Amino acid sequence: MPRRLSRRAGPEHPVLFVDADDFPPPPPMPPRPRAADALAPFRALLAAAETARLDELDVRRVGGAVLVAGERRPAEALLGGDALLDDGTAVVPIIVPARASRVLRAALTARFVLISGTLRSTEGVLAIEPDECADLRALAREWRGRG
């Protein structure tokens, strides 16, 4: 037969919360990946380019070169960065360095991008610092034209 807990609040058992108003707000949820269907037409190209999936990136690869692709989304305060990259498996911020060229900045305005860059860790969040960027739609058209 179960017994009720008999401990009452006291000096050795302090009360954490007096009422529900004392509960801290839940932390904001990171953005959910949603680009899987939108990237379906590019799967063959991404496989041929051997791009890394964003959900496979981890702290062991920080500082290393990565080739990733996905849908560029606007930045969100929770993750920081200048934009977000969503490949359908995860969402990672894109951090554009101050020294970035106008060409790189212009390329990052495309909706679907292929990014060659460096994986960074900023305040405990993995992020991509692009070295080169290309419009994935233009690459797909060119790639299909060759095949």
C-alpha positions in Angstrom: 0.0 0.0 0.0 1.5 3.4 -1.0 2.3 5.8 1.7 2.0 9.6 1.5 5.1 11.7 1.7 5.3 13.0 5.2 8.0 15.7 4.8 6.8 19.2 5.3 8.7 22.4 4.4 11.1 23.5 7.0 14.7 24.6 7.5 16.1 21.2 6.2 13.5 20.9 3.5 13.0 24.4 1.9 10.2 25.2 -0.4 11.2 25.8 -4.0 8.0 27.4 -5.2 5.3 29.0 -3.1 2.7 28.9 -6.0 2.6 28.6 -9.7 3.5 32.3 -10.2 7.0 31.4 -8.9 7.7 28.9 -11.7 10.2 30.1 -14.2 9.1 30.4 -17.8 10.0 27.5 -20.0 13.0 28.2 -22.2 12.2 29.1 -25.8 12.2 26.2 -28.2 14.7 26.2 -31.0 13.3 26.4 -34.5 12.1 23.1 -35.9 13.6 21.8 -39.2 11.0 22.0 -42.0 12.9 22.0 -45.3 13.0 18.3 -46.0 10.3 18.3 -48.6 11.6 21.6 -50.2 15.1 20.0 -50.6 13.8 16.8 -52.2 14.5 17.9 -55.8 18.1 18.5 -54.8 18.8 15.1 -53.1 20.8 13.6 -56.0 23.0 16.7 -56.3 23.6 16.8 -52.6 24.5 13.1 -52.5 26.9 13.6 -55.5 28.5 16.6 -53.7 28.7 14.5 -50.5 27.3 17.3 -48.3 27.1 16.7 -44.5 23.7 16.6 -42.8 23.3 19.3 -40.2 22.2 16.8 -37.5 25.5 14.9 -37.9 27.6 18.0 -37.0 29.0 17.9 -33.5 31.6 19.6 -31.3 34.3 17.2 -32.5 34.2 18.9 -35.9 34.4 22.5 -34.6 37.1 24.3 -36.5 36.9 21.9 -39.4 35.7 22.5 -43.0 32.2 21.4 -43.8 30.1 21.3 -47.0 26.4 21.7 -46.2 23.3 22.7 -48.0 19.7 23.7 -47.1 17.1 26.4 -47.1 18.2 29.8 -45.8 15.8 31.2 -43.2 15.8 34.5 -41.3 17.8 34.7 -38.1 16.1 34.1 -34.8 17.2 35.6 -31.5 17.4 32.2 -29.8 20.2 30.9 -32.0 21.8 34.1 -33.1 23.7 34.5 -36.3 22.9 36.4 -39.5 20.6 33.7 -40.9 19.6 30.1 -40.3 20.3 27.0 -42.5 17.6 24.3 -42.5 18.3 21.0 -44.2 15.3 19.1 -42.9 17.3 17.4 -40.2 18.4 20.4 -38.1 18.6 24.2 -38.0 22.0 25.8 -37.6 22.9 29.5 -37.6 25.0 31.0 -40.3 27.6 33.6 -39.1 28.9 35.9 -41.8 32.3 37.3 -40.8 32.8 41.0 -41.1 35.5 40.4 -43.7 33.1 38.6 -46.0 33.0 39.8 -49.6 30.0 41.4 -51.3 29.9 38.3 -53.5 29.5 36.0 -50.6 26.9 38.2 -48.9 24.9 38.4 -52.2 25.1 34.6 -52.6 23.7 34.1 -49.1 20.5 35.9 -50.1 19.4 32.9 -52.2 16.6 30.7 -50.7 18.5 27.4 -51.2 22.2 27.5 -50.7 25.3 25.2 -50.8 27.8 26.4 -48.3 31.5 25.5 -47.9 32.7 26.9 -44.7 34.0 26.2 -41.2 32.0 24.8 -38.2 32.2 27.2 -35.2 30.9 27.1 -31.7 29.4 30.3 -30.5 28.2 30.4 -26.9 27.7 26.7 -27.0 25.7 26.7 -30.3 27.2 25.2 -33.4 27.2 27.6 -36.4 28.5 27.7 -39.9 30.9 30.4 -41.0 30.7 30.4 -44.8 33.8 30.7 -47.0 31.9 30.1 -50.2 28.3 30.0 -51.1 26.3 29.1 -54.2 22.7 29.1 -55.2 21.5 25.5 -55.0 18.9 26.0 -57.7 21.4 27.3 -60.2 23.8 24.4 -59.4 21.0 21.9 -59.9 20.1 23.3 -63.3 23.7 23.2 -64.4 24.2 19.7 -63.0 21.1 18.4 -64.8 22.3 20.0 -68.0 25.5 18.0 -67.9 23.9 14.7 -67.2 
